């Protein structure tokens, strides 16, 4: 016969596992309700700040683009003072934004037109200190070389041109030729001759080869060209006799 175990009074008083868990959870929630509410508020606040920051940054992008566009149009219309003010304001307000950095290059263009070469130089140096785009960096270096050359500082001009020549882009060949010209201006004749000859060897098809050739002639140096490759004489092909019967 099956036996029935008699439950003791102590066992009847013990709650099951689920009841114990619910009661413990309720007690934890009651004890930590304030902390949980604060944590949820912090998470919601961080999310709101992130969204606000994102939309604020997009707003600043649009504002910077509009200001750059206005200044660029003023420059194109030769309203140099208006363009200068716009680019200067944008560079000051947005120094870490790409359009704010590029504004310094165009600010230098305005100042060059206005014959304010020292401030134009400072604008280009400030741009190059944080330049990210190699193409614009090469153009800025080349323009800086032009500025130094106009200011009579041929040594610094040669340095700027040499750096511009190392940056791949449309300015590289012209910058290399300009660097050779600055070596000649500073009296470094042999270095200038070597630079011109390298230019001729590295750029066989550019139109500026004539300038390099004339510069070498002025320096009293012949143009050294690579010896032509020996011609290979090919055996003559047998020519078949014309067939008759042409009408």
HELIX and SHEET records of a PDB file:
HELIX    1   1 UNK A    9  UNK A   13  1                                   5    
HELIX    2   2 UNK A   17  UNK A   76  1                                  60    
HELIX    3   3 UNK A   80  UNK A   93  1                                  14    
HELIX    4   4 UNK A   98  UNK A  113  1                                  16    
HELIX    5   5 UNK A  117  UNK A  129  1                                  13    
HELIX    6   6 UNK A  134  UNK A  150  1                                  17    
HELIX    7   7 UNK A  154  UNK A  165  1                                  12    
HELIX    8   8 UNK A  172  UNK A  185  1                                  14    
HELIX    9   9 UNK A  189  UNK A  202  1                                  14    
HELIX   10  10 UNK A  209  UNK A  218  1                                  10    
END                                                                             
